[in-house]
Amino acid sequence: MSVKTIDVAYDYLKVLNHSISFKELWQVVVDQMGYDENKAKKKISQFYTDLSLDSRFTPLENNVWDLKSNHKLSEVMFDTSSLLDESDDEDEPEIEDYDDVSLEDDEKRIDLDSLE
C-alpha cells in the first residue's frame, strides 16, 4: 500500500502537536516522500487541495495549518455569510410564475382528443 502525502502530513502534525506553515509542512512531506524538485512541483497543488478538503485539518491565519482536533470549534469555524456577493442577483433572469397564468378563454385551450 502506498503512503499518501496527506497521511504523511497528518502523522507529522499529530507528533508535532502545534501549527506549522504550509511551506514547512510541504517540505516535510517532500522529504518523507523522497520527491525530487520536479516531482514536488507537480504534486504541490494536489496536496494543497487535499489539505483543504480533508476535515482533519484546519487553515489558520497566514497560510498556517494544524489539526482541527488541536483547536476549539470556535477557533476553526467562521461565519461565511459575509462571503456572499448579493450584487450578482441583479443579473439573474426573472423566473415567471406560471401559477398566475389564466386560461379562461376556451379558444386558448387545446382539445387533446381532437389531435388524434
ChimeraX attribute file (.defattr): number of C-alpha atoms within 10 A of each C-alpha:
attribute: neighborCount
match mode: 1-to-1
recipient: residues
	/A:1	3
	/A:2	4
	/A:3	9
	/A:4	12
	/A:5	21
	/A:6	20
	/A:7	12
	/A:8	18
	/A:9	21
	/A:10	20
	/A:11	13
	/A:12	16
	/A:13	19
	/A:14	14
	/A:15	8
	/A:16	11
	/A:17	13
	/A:18	13
	/A:19	17
	/A:20	18
	/A:21	16
	/A:22	17
	/A:23	12
	/A:24	12
	/A:25	20
	/A:26	21
	/A:27	14
	/A:28	16
	/A:29	23
	/A:30	21
	/A:31	12
	/A:32	14
	/A:33	14
	/A:34	11
	/A:35	15
	/A:36	10
	/A:37	9
	/A:38	8
	/A:39	11
	/A:40	18
	/A:41	11
	/A:42	11
	/A:43	14
	/A:44	15
	/A:45	11
	/A:46	12
	/A:47	18
	/A:48	14
	/A:49	11
	/A:50	14
	/A:51	21
	/A:52	14
	/A:53	11
	/A:54	12
	/A:55	11
	/A:56	14
	/A:57	21
	/A:58	21
	/A:59	18
	/A:60	15
	/A:61	7
	/A:62	8
	/A:63	10
	/A:64	15
	/A:65	22
	/A:66	24
	/A:67	20
	/A:68	17
	/A:69	14
	/A:70	17
	/A:71	12
	/A:72	9
	/A:73	10
	/A:74	7
	/A:75	11
	/A:76	14
	/A:77	9
	/A:78	9
	/A:79	6
	/A:80	7
	/A:81	7
	/A:82	8
	/A:83	7
	/A:84	8
	/A:85	8
	/A:86	8
	/A:87	7
	/A:88	8
	/A:89	9
	/A:90	8
	/A:91	7
	/A:92	7
	/A:93	7
	/A:94	8
	/A:95	6
	/A:96	8
	/A:97	7
	/A:98	7
	/A:99	6
	/A:100	7
	/A:101	8
	/A:102	8
	/A:103	9
	/A:104	8
	/A:105	7
	/A:106	8
	/A:107	8
	/A:108	9
	/A:109	9
	/A:110	9
	/A:111	10
	/A:112	7
	/A:113	6
	/A:114	6
	/A:115	6
	/A:116	5
